[in-house]
């Protein structure tokens, strides 16, 4: 899920996992930009530094992209370093409220196929979570500073918002429906994604099968290919929670 819970995982806990995703556009935005992309061995490492603080590392993994003519390009994905602080824990009368700051380290190249931006980006998000029993509701509102790979000392400031409802369908099965949107000052900034999937626990692991469609916005991105610009995507992720100390 792109939307984050305001809750943290807890002191002394590690949540780690692997994911793979395929993202596609009906047509490439230009002959020089990819039409599809695989993200393989995407990795997450989330550590509960304190009861209300997470330190998170999320890596895009290996990228394999294809152009309209079948040309293939590969690269290593960007690394996202973030800190989440839960300001207020959830009670019967109030939601959990938190804040999350994210720095993108520019590991992915922009030349020749714009798989990345070669720029360090920064985001800050306000987080809200409320559990209504069979439905867990999360809301994020964010501000993003995105570096321009084509012009030195230039940036794009965008605003993002997302919400997700996680529905308990059975004791060991949840479904989620997510809406993610972004807007900014450039012509191609406006995007809307609808995402959904299923989450279950099996053999001691948490499995997440998910997909997305983009009903609004263009298939072009400001910084890198496939930043909410895919027409559709499919993916799978598996997570494990490990306690290392109390």
C-alpha positions in Angstrom: 0.0 0.0 0.0 1.2 3.5 -0.7 -0.8 4.9 2.2 0.9 4.6 5.6 -0.7 3.9 9.0 -0.1 6.5 11.7 0.7 3.5 14.0 4.2 2.3 14.5 5.2 -1.4 14.7 6.5 -1.2 18.3 9.8 -1.0 20.1 12.2 -3.9 19.3 10.3 -5.2 16.3 11.5 -5.6 12.8 9.2 -5.9 9.8 11.0 -7.1 6.7 9.9 -8.3 3.3 10.3 -8.7 -0.4 8.1 -7.7 -3.3 7.8 -7.9 -7.1 5.6 -5.7 -9.3 4.8 -5.3 -13.0 3.8 -1.8 -14.3 2.5 -1.1 -17.8 1.2 1.7 -20.0 -1.0 1.1 -23.0 1.4 3.3 -25.0 4.7 4.8 -24.1 4.7 8.6 -23.6 7.5 8.7 -26.3 9.6 6.3 -28.2 12.5 7.0 -25.9 10.6 6.2 -22.6 9.6 2.8 -21.3 6.2 1.2 -21.9 6.5 -1.4 -19.1 8.7 -2.1 -16.1 9.4 -4.9 -13.7 10.5 -4.2 -10.1 12.1 -7.3 -8.8 13.4 -8.1 -5.3 12.0 -4.8 -3.8 13.0 -4.9 -0.2 11.6 -3.4 3.0 13.2 -3.1 6.4 11.2 -1.4 9.1 12.6 -1.1 12.7 10.7 0.0 15.8 13.3 2.3 17.4 10.8 3.2 20.2 7.2 2.5 20.9 6.2 5.5 18.8 9.1 5.8 16.3 9.9 3.7 13.2 13.1 3.9 11.1 12.3 2.5 7.6 14.4 1.5 4.6 12.5 0.7 1.3 14.4 -0.2 -1.8 12.9 -0.5 -5.3 15.1 -3.5 -6.1 16.2 -4.4 -9.7 14.4 -2.5 -12.5 13.9 -4.0 -15.9 12.1 -1.7 -18.4 11.0 -2.3 -22.0 10.4 0.3 -24.8 7.8 0.0 -27.6 10.4 -1.6 -29.9 11.4 -4.2 -27.4 14.6 -2.5 -26.3 15.4 -3.4 -22.7 17.2 -1.4 -20.1 18.1 -2.3 -16.5 19.1 -0.4 -13.4 19.0 -0.6 -9.6 16.1 1.1 -7.9 16.1 4.1 -5.6 16.4 3.7 -1.8 13.9 5.5 0.4 14.9 6.4 4.0 12.1 7.5 6.3 11.3 8.1 9.9 7.7 7.8 11.3 6.7 9.4 14.5 3.3 8.6 16.1 2.3 11.8 17.9 -0.9 10.5 19.4 -1.9 6.9 19.9 -5.4 5.7 19.1 -8.1 5.7 21.8 -11.8 5.2 21.8 -12.4 8.9 21.2 -9.5 9.8 18.8 -7.6 8.4 15.9 -3.8 7.7 15.8 -2.0 10.8 14.4 1.5 10.8 13.1 4.1 12.3 10.8 6.5 10.7 8.4 9.5 12.2 6.6 11.1 10.5 3.6 14.3 11.1 1.7 14.9 9.4 -1.7 18.5 8.6 -2.3 19.2 8.9 -6.1 20.5 5.4 -7.0 18.6 5.2 -10.3 19.9 6.9 -13.5 17.9 9.2 -15.6 19.9 8.6 -18.9 18.9 7.2 -21.3 15.4 6.0 -20.4 14.4 8.0 -17.3 14.1 5.0 -15.0 15.2 7.4 -12.2 16.0 11.0 -11.8 19.5 11.2 -10.3 18.0 13.6 -7.8 17.5 13.5 -4.1 13.8 14.0 -3.3 12.1 14.9 0.0 8.6 14.3 1.3 6.7 14.9 4.5 3.3 13.4 5.3 0.7 13.8 8.0 -0.8 10.5 8.9 -4.2 9.5 10.5 -5.5 6.0 11.4 -8.7 4.9 12.9 -9.9 1.3 13.5 -13.7 0.8 13.3 -13.6 -2.9 14.0 -14.1 -4.7 10.7 -12.7 -1.7 8.8 -9.4 0.0 9.4 -9.2 3.5 7.9 -5.9 5.4 7.0 -5.5 8.9 5.6 -2.3 10.6 4.4 -1.6 14.2 3.3 1.8 15.0 1.9 4.1 17.6 0.4 6.9 16.5 -1.9 10.0 18.3 -3.3 11.1 16.5 -6.5 14.4 17.2 -8.2 14.5 17.9 -11.9 16.7 15.5 -13.8 16.8 17.8 -16.9 17.6 21.2 -15.4 20.1 22.0 -12.7 18.9 23.7 -9.5 15.3 23.2 -10.4 12.6 21.3 -8.6 8.9 20.4 -8.7 6.7 20.9 -5.6 3.7 18.6 -5.5 1.0 17.7 -3.0 -0.3 14.2 -2.4 -3.2 12.6 -0.7 -4.3 9.1 -0.2 -6.7 7.0 1.8 -7.2 3.3 2.3 -9.9 1.1 3.8 -8.7 -2.3 5.1 -11.7 -4.6 5.4 -11.6 -7.8 7.5 -13.4 -10.4 5.4 -12.4 -13.5 7.5 -10.2 -14.1 10.5 -7.2 -14.7 8.2 -8.2 -12.6 5.2 -8.3 -8.8 4.6 -9.1 -6.8 1.5 -8.0 -3.3 0.9 -9.2 -0.5 -1.4 -6.9 2.5 -1.8 -7.2 5.9 -3.6 -3.9 7.9 -4.2 -3.7 11.3 -5.9 -1.0 13.8 -6.6 -1.2 17.4 -8.0 1.3 20.2 -8.7 2.2 23.1 -10.9 3.3 21.2 -14.0 1.0 20.0 -16.7 1.7 16.3 -16.1 1.6 16.4 -12.3 -2.1 15.5 -11.8 -2.6 11.8 -11.2 -5.2 9.5 -9.6 -4.5 5.8 -8.8 -7.0 3.3 -7.5 -5.4 0.3 -5.9 -6.7 -2.8 -4.3 -5.6 -6.2 -3.0 -5.9 -9.0 -0.5 -3.7 -9.7 2.6 -3.5 -13.1 4.4 -1.2 -15.0 6.7 0.3 -18.3 5.6 3.2 -20.4 7.0 4.2 -17.6 9.4 4.4 -14.9 6.6 2.1 -12.1 5.6 1.2 -12.2 1.9 -0.1 -9.2 -0.1 -1.4 -9.5 -3.7 -2.3 -6.2 -5.2 -2.9 -4.2 -8.3 -3.7 -0.7 -9.5 -5.4 1.3 -12.3 -5.0 5.0 -13.2 -8.4 6.5 -14.2 -7.1 10.1 -14.3 -3.9 11.8 -15.4 -1.4 11.4 -18.1 1.2 8.7 -18.6 4.1 11.1 -18.2 6.1 11.8 -15.1 8.2 14.8 -14.0 11.2 13.0 -12.5 11.1 9.3 -13.4 9.1 6.7 -15.3 6.2 5.0 -13.5 5.7 7.4 -10.6 1.9 6.9 -10.5 1.7 7.1 -14.3 1.1 3.4 -15.1 -2.2 2.5 -16.7 -2.2 -0.6 -14.5 0.0 -2.8 -12.4 0.1 -6.1 -10.6 2.3 -7.2 -7.7 2.9 -9.5 -4.8 4.7 -8.9 -1.5 5.6 -11.1 1.5 6.5 -9.8 5.0 7.8 -11.3 8.2 7.8 -9.6 11.7 10.7 -10.4 14.0 11.2 -9.4 17.6 14.8 -8.7 18.5 14.3 -7.2 22.0 11.7 -5.9 24.4 
